[in-house]
Amino acid sequence: MEFLKVREVREKRAAVLAAFEELMANRVVVGRPGARQWRFFRGCAERLLAIDGEDAREFADIPRVTAAQYKFEVERRLRQYYQAPGKRNEYVFALVHASRLQWLGLSSADYPCLAGYALLVRDMAGSEEVRVVTGRELTEYLERVVARGMEAELQAYLALPEIDLAGLDPWFVRDGPAMRRVASVVKGCAGRGWTLQSPMNPSTCQLLSVQVKKVRGNDAEVATREYWYLRWWDRRRKKYAYVYQETNRQVYILKKINGQWRIFQNIRPQPRSSQPRRWKRM
């Protein structure tokens, strides 16, 4: 499917802008809308839609290396989002370098760009494509759901002291055991005054391996090996209160509900950390 030409984008300006704002409001994709890479992304949209916006003006003369880094960061998040299972998007967005426009059937001379990059739009509403999802594609989708669920869990912890669980919704069964566990940890840490937002805090998580073990009807089982390092800072006592550092194997139970695969339960071993009564990721 081809990308829309500038004239076609502007003819559908209201719908395209609404879809863009919906994307920017999606915390799973855009964790911090005020971050410079997302402001650059918005500036590209302002150029495309002929909006006299502050972001388009601010990023007009940034160095090429900086623009390339912003593009890389934005495209990585967009690719993860569009490749994951979920609702059908009416419009799909992409950032490309101006040098690629001619290869995509677009006029490089006429297409609005910002610091050498262009925002492209695909109209998916009129697509009549019907695809059969292969076993390999389903496996990759299930693996992505687990990976994105891990990222959403970490983001919920990083948001503290603010309690923000909205990012869990696209990946977890609402009020399922896994989501309740994350919510319990977030609320417990908030009550203690714990956060991961201390200066130079190294907290992170890594998905070391993932494998779909079985899929039966609307249920699936995914096994992982994960590394979690959470260095909790006590805001009241002004010192680190607890370090959770674990490499372990876990099992995710996923369920397909209303056509969407979501994490229902997360089975993991007891932590080997030194203070198990103060922290349980169960």
Helices and strands as residue ranges (DSSP letters): H 6-11, H 13-24, H 36-48, H 54-58, H 64-83, E 91-97, G 98-104, E 117-123, H 135-158, G 166-168, H 177-192, E 194-195, E 204-216, E 219-234, E 239-257, E 260-267
